[in-house]
């Protein structure tokens, strides 16, 4: 098993958190794909669709990390850069 996957699984041990990530991660990826497709078609009027997908996807993942008691990966990166303490695995 790759190191990054082992680390990811260590950070998502709660079944509820894991399920929330199984929903949230594809939604955030779909948001990026949808945004690119809409930009390619010059559909600026539909800007809200990828935004909703992104917000819901991150919200689900955030709830999962709240359940786990650890910080989201992006939050860890920012805290590291600022020299602040963070919780990677609880």
URLIN-V8054 format. One line per field, one symbol per residue. psi: psi as a letter, one per 30 degrees, with the letter a starting at -180 (. if undefined). A space follows every 50 residues. Layout:
psi=???
This chain:
psi=kkeeeeeeeefifkeeeeeeefeeeeeeeeeeeeeeeeeeghiffgffee eeeeeeeeeeeeeeeeeegllleeeeeeeeefgllljek.
